[in-house]
Amino acid sequence: MNLFPDLSYALPVPRAHSNRRPPSPRDGSLTVTLTLQTSDVQPPLRRWLSSKLRQVAEHVGLRRGRVNLLILDDAAMSDLHRRYKHMAGPTDVLSFDLRETPKDELEADIAICLDEAVRQAARRGHETRREALLYAVHGLLHLLGEDDHEPAARRRMHQREDQLLAAIGVGSTFARGETAP
């Protein structure tokens, strides 16, 4: 079953709704794929975003599995947000953990709203692809069990995002944007 039957690529429905299992990497490594359902930005997301997310994954000790990044516009993200979180309007990122159990090798989809990344990057004063990477890292941390529902947990999670982005040479992104006008 596809969430978006009208799109050429669709996120698999969360495991509770589907028996479809995405193929695992043959060599036991981490595979990160990127599918754009919008126009790319400048500088481009292609290759860069998946490469950077693989670097972040290495820093958190994630070496095996599959992560599919899907870049959407406001309308498509709003549809996902309504279907799976029962909330109106777009959001920045949604993560779908497709594993049978948390001990299984990671299989996940991360949907990123490019329109939101464009807006926030302009507000924070950095490139759109840097904002999209922040969302991808945020989604990955959720898949690894981190939570941001309480203020203290939210602060810790954003600090962790910035630590990881700094570790791969991108630099602090969330905190940097919070001090921007």
Residue, then its C-alpha position, 0 to 999 in steps of 0.5 A: m500500500n502506498l501513502f501517495p499512489d499518485l507519486s512515483y515513490a511512496l513511503p511504505v506504510p508503517r509496519a502495522h499497516s503493511n507486510r511489505r519489507p524494503p530490501s536490506p543492503r546486501d553487504g550489511s552496510l548502511t544505505v541512505t537513499l534520497t528521493l526528491q518529490t520537489s525541485d532540488v535547491q542550490p546548492p543541491l541536496r542530491r548526493w550531499l544530504s545522503s552522504k552527510l546523514r551517513q556520516v552522522a549515522e557513523h558518529v552515533g554507531l549506526r553502521r547497518g540498515r536502510v534509511n530512505l529520505l523523501i523530500l516533499d513539498d508542503a501539500a504532500m507533507s501536510d497529507l502525511h502529517r494528517r494521516y499519521k499524526h492527525m494534525a493539520g498542516p505541514t511539519d518539518v520532518l516525520s520518521f517512520d520506523l519499519r522494523e519489526t522490533p527495536k533490536d532489528e537492523l534499522e529500516a526507516d523512512i524519513a520524510i522532510c518538508l523542503d518548503e519548511a526547510v526553505r522558510q526556516a533556512a531563510r529565517r536562520g540565515h543558512e543554506t536550505r540543504r543545511e536545514a534539510l540535514l538538520y531535519a534528517v538528523h532530527g528524524l534519525l535521532h527519533l528513530l534511535g529512541e530520542d524524544d523531544h516532547e518535554p522542554a528539557a528533552r527538546r533542549r538535549m535533542h537539539q544540542r545532540e543535533d548540533q554536536l553531530l553536525a559539528a562533528i561532521g564539519v557542518g557546524s552548529t545549525f539549530a542553536r545558530g539559528e535560534t540566535a539569528p534575528 
